[in-house]
């Protein structure tokens, strides 16, 4: 990876952090637990990385990648479903 | 062409994640935000499957089914009171996945590792492993598998610092000798051990900070994995989560008026022990604390015009949220106004109490934040404290020697009567005696919170 490419990636990283702070600071304390489990679900985005690792042609890398896919899927499914369960409970009178 | 399509899909999914988070700013739109976010995830996964490097779909489908079934099962069966454990467990899975990606990339690129690869691999490995074991330790504490108290031993800080130094030193060596597997194993093992050792000395009442911090780390691990794979989708979402976790961490620290450093490394001294029905007042005198009966409490509650309920971790432990709601309903039928005061660090994770009360169908408008409710205590006839202690302790305002001095509290002491439900006379989690117990206007109701509330409900009927 050239330095220019790295800089571009870093650029995206820094801007995403700002967006993160901006968006999250508007979440009311009532919803902090769903916020956590919701971001947890998004964290399962590492499934994308695991899928790529899964696609290599090295046996060990494939095994490790597969385990990572399982773990990340638990995160995605578990995170979204549990968040949904919680959010459905928040009602007005 | 295919490459561009994949990256475009990642952009779309990132936008959907951000939109989903943005919709969390109101309980009304939050549910739809979650749907949008999950569709974004589906798009990201489908796009990745287009990657030309993926040859066999069979294995992937099997893995996704296994993970999906486990995740769905966990999510559908977990009790709302156990939510902090669940979140800790999910952090553990996500960060272990990131660490595994690092190892698998190391194996794959072994013969042509660049300095960039090695750096990102080690970063992902260290942060991923540390977050994994840290989350497991947090899970153990919350689940009661290991003591929720602060676990300390001699030379704790020195030992941790030493391990950290070896990790940093070893990493620098490994940057330039990437083929040397030995150091990579050492770094990974030490990161595993550090994760546990960082969490052990942190007490139960500081758990909201730890959970938030682990949330942040799991995001950072995903982020470094993104740098490793040059995957924009991972980088963007990873930093979103990292930022969100950091934000919550600082919010929790602010709510306790303590620095992150103090929470992480400042394990309080010896716990002051008190037992039975006696409490020691500040000047060392032993005072007998009088226990009242539910009958006494009912009389006071019935004649009140405003009752403020202060829930704490004890409510979650006793699973009394539904009974509390029943009690509030009965009081409201008798014309009593009922409000709930929620301290930011009540419970074991940010928003813990809100979720519990939402489960019991308490409308969220009745839940008030500390700043809003504090001026109302003067007007309140009864402050009903259920399973909370430190967040009501006036020592945080009056006693500079108290370990919680400076923490903003719910000003329960201003209410006309305080009804305190407590399991026994043991001090709260921070090991601090609460002077409220000794006030003449305080009625102590000893026993399991659920039993006591049920008794009150029956009496009010």
HADDOCK unambig.tbl for C-alpha pairs under 7 A between the chains (distance, minus, plus):
assign (segid A and resid 12 and name CA) (segid B and resid 236 and name CA) 6.96 0.50 0.50
assign (segid A and resid 13 and name CA) (segid B and resid 235 and name CA) 6.07 0.50 0.50
assign (segid A and resid 13 and name CA) (segid B and resid 236 and name CA) 6.05 0.50 0.50
assign (segid A and resid 13 and name CA) (segid B and resid 239 and name CA) 6.42 0.50 0.50
assign (segid A and resid 16 and name CA) (segid B and resid 236 and name CA) 5.50 0.50 0.50
assign (segid A and resid 16 and name CA) (segid B and resid 239 and name CA) 5.94 0.50 0.50
assign (segid A and resid 16 and name CA) (segid B and resid 240 and name CA) 6.02 0.50 0.50
assign (segid A and resid 17 and name CA) (segid B and resid 239 and name CA) 5.26 0.50 0.50
assign (segid A and resid 17 and name CA) (segid B and resid 240 and name CA) 5.66 0.50 0.50
assign (segid A and resid 17 and name CA) (segid B and resid 243 and name CA) 5.60 0.50 0.50
assign (segid A and resid 20 and name CA) (segid B and resid 240 and name CA) 4.46 0.50 0.50
assign (segid A and resid 20 and name CA) (segid B and resid 243 and name CA) 5.38 0.50 0.50
assign (segid A and resid 20 and name CA) (segid B and resid 244 and name CA) 6.03 0.50 0.50
assign (segid A and resid 21 and name CA) (segid B and resid 243 and name CA) 5.61 0.50 0.50
assign (segid A and resid 21 and name CA) (segid B and resid 244 and name CA) 6.22 0.50 0.50
assign (segid A and resid 21 and name CA) (segid B and resid 247 and name CA) 6.79 0.50 0.50
assign (segid A and resid 23 and name CA) (segid B and resid 21 and name CA) 6.80 0.50 0.50
assign (segid A and resid 23 and name CA) (segid B and resid 22 and name CA) 5.64 0.50 0.50
assign (segid A and resid 24 and name CA) (segid B and resid 244 and name CA) 5.81 0.50 0.50
assign (segid A and resid 26 and name CA) (segid B and resid 25 and name CA) 5.54 0.50 0.50
assign (segid A and resid 27 and name CA) (segid B and resid 24 and name CA) 5.92 0.50 0.50
assign (segid A and resid 27 and name CA) (segid B and resid 25 and name CA) 4.22 0.50 0.50
assign (segid A and resid 28 and name CA) (segid B and resid 25 and name CA) 6.07 0.50 0.50
assign (segid A and resid 29 and name CA) (segid B and resid 351 and name CA) 6.02 0.50 0.50
assign (segid A and resid 30 and name CA) (segid B and resid 351 and name CA) 5.53 0.50 0.50
assign (segid A and resid 30 and name CA) (segid B and resid 354 and name CA) 5.49 0.50 0.50
assign (segid A and resid 31 and name CA) (segid B and resid 351 and name CA) 6.26 0.50 0.50
assign (segid A and resid 32 and name CA) (segid B and resid 350 and name CA) 5.48 0.50 0.50
assign (segid A and resid 32 and name CA) (segid B and resid 351 and name CA) 4.84 0.50 0.50
assign (segid A and resid 33 and name CA) (segid B and resid 350 and name CA) 5.75 0.50 0.50
assign (segid A and resid 33 and name CA) (segid B and resid 351 and name CA) 4.89 0.50 0.50
assign (segid A and resid 33 and name CA) (segid B and resid 352 and name CA) 6.22 0.50 0.50
assign (segid A and resid 37 and name CA) (segid B and resid 87 and name CA) 6.12 0.50 0.50
assign (segid A and resid 39 and name CA) (segid B and resid 241 and name CA) 5.81 0.50 0.50
assign (segid A and resid 40 and name CA) (segid B and resid 90 and name CA) 6.74 0.50 0.50
assign (segid A and resid 40 and name CA) (segid B and resid 91 and name CA) 6.62 0.50 0.50
assign (segid A and resid 42 and name CA) (segid B and resid 237 and name CA) 6.90 0.50 0.50
assign (segid A and resid 43 and name CA) (segid B and resid 94 and name CA) 6.37 0.50 0.50
assign (segid A and resid 43 and name CA) (segid B and resid 219 and name CA) 6.25 0.50 0.50
assign (segid A and resid 43 and name CA) (segid B and resid 222 and name CA) 6.89 0.50 0.50
assign (segid A and resid 43 and name CA) (segid B and resid 238 and name CA) 6.62 0.50 0.50
assign (segid A and resid 44 and name CA) (segid B and resid 94 and name CA) 5.92 0.50 0.50
assign (segid A and resid 45 and name CA) (segid B and resid 234 and name CA) 6.25 0.50 0.50
assign (segid A and resid 46 and name CA) (segid B and resid 97 and name CA) 6.83 0.50 0.50
assign (segid A and resid 46 and name CA) (segid B and resid 98 and name CA) 6.31 0.50 0.50
assign (segid A and resid 46 and name CA) (segid B and resid 222 and name CA) 5.89 0.50 0.50
assign (segid A and resid 46 and name CA) (segid B and resid 234 and name CA) 6.45 0.50 0.50
assign (segid A and resid 48 and name CA) (segid B and resid 45 and name CA) 6.05 0.50 0.50
assign (segid A and resid 48 and name CA) (segid B and resid 48 and name CA) 6.15 0.50 0.50
assign (segid A and resid 49 and name CA) (segid B and resid 101 and name CA) 6.79 0.50 0.50
assign (segid A and resid 50 and name CA) (segid B and resid 101 and name CA) 5.91 0.50 0.50
assign (segid A and resid 52 and name CA) (segid B and resid 54 and name CA) 6.86 0.50 0.50
assign (segid A and resid 53 and name CA) (segid B and resid 101 and name CA) 6.42 0.50 0.50
assign (segid A and resid 53 and name CA) (segid B and resid 104 and name CA) 6.49 0.50 0.50
assign (segid A and resid 53 and name CA) (segid B and resid 105 and name CA) 6.67 0.50 0.50
assign (segid A and resid 55 and name CA) (segid B and resid 53 and name CA) 5.47 0.50 0.50
assign (segid A and resid 55 and name CA) (segid B and resid 54 and name CA) 4.13 0.50 0.50
assign (segid A and resid 55 and name CA) (segid B and resid 55 and name CA) 6.13 0.50 0.50
assign (segid A and resid 56 and name CA) (segid B and resid 53 and name CA) 6.68 0.50 0.50
assign (segid A and resid 58 and name CA) (segid B and resid 108 and name CA) 6.07 0.50 0.50
assign (segid A and resid 61 and name CA) (segid B and resid 104 and name CA) 4.31 0.50 0.50
assign (segid A and resid 61 and name CA) (segid B and resid 105 and name CA) 6.83 0.50 0.50
assign (segid A and resid 61 and name CA) (segid B and resid 107 and name CA) 6.03 0.50 0.50
assign (segid A and resid 61 and name CA) (segid B and resid 108 and name CA) 5.99 0.50 0.50
assign (segid A and resid 64 and name CA) (segid B and resid 100 and name CA) 5.93 0.50 0.50
assign (segid A and resid 64 and name CA) (segid B and resid 104 and name CA) 5.70 0.50 0.50
assign (segid A and resid 65 and name CA) (segid B and resid 100 and name CA) 6.82 0.50 0.50
assign (segid A and resid 65 and name CA) (segid B and resid 101 and name CA) 6.23 0.50 0.50
assign (segid A and resid 65 and name CA) (segid B and resid 104 and name CA) 6.36 0.50 0.50
assign (segid A and resid 66 and name CA) (segid B and resid 60 and name CA) 6.95 0.50 0.50
assign (segid A and resid 66 and name CA) (segid B and resid 63 and name CA) 6.31 0.50 0.50
assign (segid A and resid 68 and name CA) (segid B and resid 97 and name CA) 4.34 0.50 0.50
assign (segid A and resid 68 and name CA) (segid B and resid 100 and name CA) 5.99 0.50 0.50
assign (segid A and resid 68 and name CA) (segid B and resid 101 and name CA) 6.76 0.50 0.50
assign (segid A and resid 69 and name CA) (segid B and resid 63 and name CA) 6.16 0.50 0.50
assign (segid A and resid 69 and name CA) (segid B and resid 64 and name CA) 6.58 0.50 0.50
assign (segid A and resid 70 and name CA) (segid B and resid 63 and name CA) 5.07 0.50 0.50
assign (segid A and resid 70 and name CA) (segid B and resid 64 and name CA) 5.83 0.50 0.50
assign (segid A and resid 70 and name CA) (segid B and resid 66 and name CA) 6.37 0.50 0.50
assign (segid A and resid 70 and name CA) (segid B and resid 67 and name CA) 4.34 0.50 0.50
assign (segid A and resid 71 and name CA) (segid B and resid 67 and name CA) 6.17 0.50 0.50
assign (segid A and resid 71 and name CA) (segid B and resid 93 and name CA) 5.28 0.50 0.50
assign (segid A and resid 71 and name CA) (segid B and resid 94 and name CA) 6.52 0.50 0.50
assign (segid A and resid 71 and name CA) (segid B and resid 97 and name CA) 5.84 0.50 0.50
assign (segid A and resid 72 and name CA) (segid B and resid 93 and name CA) 6.57 0.50 0.50
assign (segid A and resid 72 and name CA) (segid B and resid 94 and name CA) 5.56 0.50 0.50
assign (segid A and resid 72 and name CA) (segid B and resid 97 and name CA) 5.97 0.50 0.50
assign (segid A and resid 73 and name CA) (segid B and resid 64 and name CA) 5.92 0.50 0.50
assign (segid A and resid 73 and name CA) (segid B and resid 67 and name CA) 4.78 0.50 0.50
assign (segid A and resid 73 and name CA) (segid B and resid 68 and name CA) 5.60 0.50 0.50
assign (segid A and resid 74 and name CA) (segid B and resid 67 and name CA) 4.57 0.50 0.50
assign (segid A and resid 74 and name CA) (segid B and resid 68 and name CA) 5.55 0.50 0.50
assign (segid A and resid 74 and name CA) (segid B and resid 70 and name CA) 6.04 0.50 0.50
assign (segid A and resid 74 and name CA) (segid B and resid 71 and name CA) 4.02 0.50 0.50
assign (segid A and resid 75 and name CA) (segid B and resid 71 and name CA) 6.49 0.50 0.50
assign (segid A and resid 75 and name CA) (segid B and resid 90 and name CA) 5.60 0.50 0.50
assign (segid A and resid 75 and name CA) (segid B and resid 93 and name CA) 6.42 0.50 0.50
assign (segid A and resid 75 and name CA) (segid B and resid 94 and name CA) 6.07 0.50 0.50
assign (segid A and resid 77 and name CA) (segid B and resid 68 and name CA) 5.58 0.50 0.50
assign (segid A and resid 77 and name CA) (segid B and resid 71 and name CA) 5.10 0.50 0.50
assign (segid A and resid 77 and name CA) (segid B and resid 72 and name CA) 5.69 0.50 0.50
assign (segid A and resid 78 and name CA) (segid B and resid 71 and name CA) 4.09 0.50 0.50
assign (segid A and resid 78 and name CA) (segid B and resid 72 and name CA) 5.29 0.50 0.50
assign (segid A and resid 78 and name CA) (segid B and resid 74 and name CA) 6.41 0.50 0.50
assign (segid A and resid 78 and name CA) (segid B and resid 75 and name CA) 4.91 0.50 0.50
assign (segid A and resid 80 and name CA) (segid B and resid 38 and name CA) 6.79 0.50 0.50
assign (segid A and resid 81 and name CA) (segid B and resid 72 and name CA) 6.78 0.50 0.50
assign (segid A and resid 81 and name CA) (segid B and resid 75 and name CA) 5.89 0.50 0.50
assign (segid A and resid 82 and name CA) (segid B and resid 75 and name CA) 4.85 0.50 0.50
assign (segid A and resid 82 and name CA) (segid B and resid 76 and name CA) 6.87 0.50 0.50
assign (segid A and resid 84 and name CA) (segid B and resid 31 and name CA) 6.44 0.50 0.50
assign (segid A and resid 84 and name CA) (segid B and resid 34 and name CA) 6.81 0.50 0.50
assign (segid A and resid 86 and name CA) (segid B and resid 355 and name CA) 6.77 0.50 0.50
assign (segid A and resid 87 and name CA) (segid B and resid 30 and name CA) 6.75 0.50 0.50
assign (segid A and resid 87 and name CA) (segid B and resid 31 and name CA) 5.58 0.50 0.50
assign (segid A and resid 88 and name CA) (segid B and resid 31 and name CA) 6.72 0.50 0.50
assign (segid A and resid 89 and name CA) (segid B and resid 358 and name CA) 5.45 0.50 0.50
assign (segid A and resid 89 and name CA) (segid B and resid 359 and name CA) 5.61 0.50 0.50
assign (segid A and resid 89 and name CA) (segid B and resid 361 and name CA) 6.93 0.50 0.50
assign (segid A and resid 90 and name CA) (segid B and resid 27 and name CA) 6.46 0.50 0.50
assign (segid A and resid 90 and name CA) (segid B and resid 358 and name CA) 5.30 0.50 0.50
assign (segid A and resid 90 and name CA) (segid B and resid 364 and name CA) 6.59 0.50 0.50
assign (segid A and resid 91 and name CA) (segid B and resid 363 and name CA) 5.46 0.50 0.50
assign (segid A and resid 91 and name CA) (segid B and resid 364 and name CA) 6.51 0.50 0.50
assign (segid A and resid 92 and name CA) (segid B and resid 363 and name CA) 4.83 0.50 0.50
assign (segid A and resid 92 and name CA) (segid B and resid 364 and name CA) 6.20 0.50 0.50
assign (segid A and resid 92 and name CA) (segid B and resid 365 and name CA) 6.86 0.50 0.50
assign (segid A and resid 93 and name CA) (segid B and resid 363 and name CA) 4.88 0.50 0.50
